[in-house]
């Protein structure tokens, strides 16, 4: 007498975690990272009234570092949402890449503090640039994974849009990675070089928006 065969339990990342739950977890990590950035903006609590102006002046570097990282984290957050909009299901590779991305995002307050306190040094500039390059690179690799594995993509996802998203990520990686060796010659020049990512990203964003939805 034959016994019924037990159905194999689905232990895929999509079945265990789910795309939406993973994205919600990621949103929380991004939100906490941004909150920690703001907590670094402080002034001493025992100041005389006449010393407050000087304390605020010293806090300008903290405010500048906060605004820089807020913009960067905001761009990365938008990029990961655009990426997950094109994900139909997860595989192990996407899961591990995304967890690595969240690890970099969670650690970003540290290089932000470095760039705030030691922004004129090569080491702080290189660590900050390397962190952003790593985060951008992970999102780019995840997008490339979708391009190479169409079965993971949402219906109607245009390969051309994925390719342009990869190009966009490569530009970000190149700009920040190239500033690492430049930082050891001129930290300020390396930091100003980061601005090159703005027009390049804007140009590629226009191309993405103009791409036919089914091209």
C-alpha positions in Angstrom: 0.0 0.0 0.0 1.6 3.3 -1.1 1.8 6.2 1.3 1.1 9.7 0.0 4.2 11.7 -0.8 4.7 14.7 1.5 4.8 17.9 -0.5 8.1 19.7 -0.3 8.0 22.8 1.9 8.8 26.0 0.0 11.9 27.4 1.7 12.7 30.1 -1.0 13.5 33.6 0.3 10.2 34.8 -1.3 8.2 32.2 0.6 9.9 32.8 4.0 10.3 36.6 4.0 8.4 38.1 1.1 9.3 41.2 -1.0 7.1 43.6 0.9 8.2 42.5 4.3 11.9 42.8 3.3 11.3 46.3 1.9 9.6 47.4 5.1 12.6 46.2 7.1 14.8 48.2 4.7 12.7 51.3 5.1 13.2 51.0 8.9 17.0 50.8 8.5 17.1 53.8 6.2 14.9 55.8 8.7 17.1 54.9 11.7 20.3 55.8 9.8 18.9 59.3 8.9 17.7 59.7 12.5 21.2 58.9 13.8 22.7 61.5 11.5 20.5 64.2 13.1 21.5 63.1 16.6 25.1 64.0 15.9 24.2 67.7 15.5 24.7 69.0 19.1 26.1 72.0 21.0 27.3 72.0 24.6 24.6 72.4 27.2 26.5 74.7 29.6 27.2 77.6 27.3 27.1 81.3 28.2 24.8 83.3 26.0 27.7 85.0 24.4 29.3 81.7 23.4 26.3 80.3 21.6 27.2 81.9 18.3 30.6 80.3 18.3 29.1 77.0 19.2 26.7 77.2 16.3 29.5 78.2 14.0 31.4 75.0 15.1 28.2 73.0 14.5 28.1 74.1 10.8 30.4 71.2 9.8 28.0 68.8 11.5 25.0 70.3 9.7 26.9 70.2 6.4 27.7 66.5 6.9 24.1 65.8 7.9 22.7 67.5 4.8 25.2 65.7 2.5 24.4 62.2 4.0 20.7 63.0 4.1 20.7 63.6 0.3 22.9 60.6 -0.3 20.7 58.3 1.8 17.6 59.8 0.3 18.9 59.0 -3.2 19.8 55.5 -2.2 16.4 55.0 -0.6 14.6 56.1 -3.8 16.9 53.8 -5.8 16.1 50.8 -3.7 12.3 51.5 -4.0 12.7 51.8 -7.8 14.6 48.5 -7.8 11.9 46.7 -5.7 9.2 48.0 -8.0 10.7 45.8 -10.6 11.2 42.7 -8.4 8.5 40.1 -8.7 10.2 37.5 -6.4 13.4 37.2 -4.4 16.2 34.7 -4.7 19.1 34.1 -2.3 21.4 36.3 -4.3 19.1 39.3 -4.1 18.4 38.7 -0.5 22.1 38.6 0.5 22.9 41.6 -1.6 20.1 43.6 0.0 21.2 42.7 3.5 24.7 43.8 2.6 23.3 47.1 1.4 21.4 47.6 4.6 24.6 46.9 6.6 26.3 49.7 4.7 23.4 52.1 5.2 23.2 51.3 8.9 26.9 52.1 9.2 26.8 55.4 7.3 26.5 57.6 10.4 30.1 56.6 11.2 31.7 57.9 8.0 29.4 60.9 8.2 30.9 61.7 11.7 34.4 61.3 10.2 33.7 63.7 7.4 32.2 66.1 9.8 35.1 66.2 12.3 38.0 65.3 9.9 36.7 66.5 6.6 40.1 68.0 5.6 41.9 64.6 5.9 42.4 62.0 3.2 41.4 59.1 5.4 37.9 60.5 6.3 37.2 61.5 2.8 38.3 58.1 1.4 36.2 56.2 4.0 33.1 58.3 3.2 33.5 58.0 -0.6 34.2 54.2 -0.3 31.0 53.7 1.8 28.8 55.5 -0.8 30.5 53.7 -3.7 29.8 50.4 -1.9 26.1 51.2 -1.3 25.7 52.3 -4.9 27.6 49.3 -6.2 25.3 46.9 -4.3 22.2 48.5 -5.7 23.8 48.3 -9.2 24.6 44.6 -8.8 21.1 43.9 -7.7 19.7 45.7 -10.8 22.1 43.7 -12.9 20.9 40.5 -11.3 17.3 41.4 -12.4 18.6 42.1 -15.9 20.3 38.7 -16.1 17.4 36.8 -14.5 14.2 38.1 -16.2 12.2 35.5 -14.2 12.8 37.6 -11.1 11.3 40.8 -12.6 7.8 42.1 -12.4 5.6 41.8 -15.5 6.1 44.6 -17.9 9.6 45.5 -16.8 11.4 46.9 -19.7 15.0 45.6 -20.1 16.1 49.0 -21.4 15.0 50.6 -18.1 17.0 48.1 -16.2 20.1 48.7 -18.4 19.8 52.5 -17.9 19.4 51.9 -14.1 22.6 49.9 -14.2 24.4 52.7 -16.1 23.1 55.2 -13.5 24.5 53.1 -10.7 27.8 52.7 -12.5 28.2 56.5 -12.8 27.6 56.8 -9.0 30.2 54.1 -8.3 32.8 55.6 -10.6 32.4 59.1 -9.2 32.8 58.1 -5.6 35.3 55.3 -6.1 37.5 57.6 -8.3 37.5 60.2 -5.5 39.2 57.7 -3.1 42.7 57.9 -4.6 42.1 61.6 -5.4 41.5 62.2 -1.6 45.1 61.3 -0.9 46.2 64.1 -3.1 43.5 66.7 -2.3 40.6 65.9 0.0 38.7 69.0 -1.0 39.1 68.3 -4.7 37.8 64.8 -4.1 34.8 66.2 -2.2 34.0 68.7 -4.9 34.3 65.8 -7.4 31.3 64.2 -5.8 29.2 67.0 -7.3 29.8 65.4 -10.8 27.3 62.7 -9.8 24.4 65.3 -9.8 24.3 66.3 -13.5 25.2 62.7 -14.6 22.4 61.2 -12.6 19.9 63.9 -13.7 20.8 63.2 -17.4 20.4 59.5 -17.0 17.1 59.9 -15.1 15.7 61.8 -18.0 16.8 59.0 -20.3 15.0 56.5 -18.0 11.8 58.4 -18.0 11.9 58.7 -21.8 12.5 55.0 -22.3 9.5 53.2 -23.8 7.6 51.1 -21.1 8.0 47.9 -23.1 11.4 48.5 -24.9 
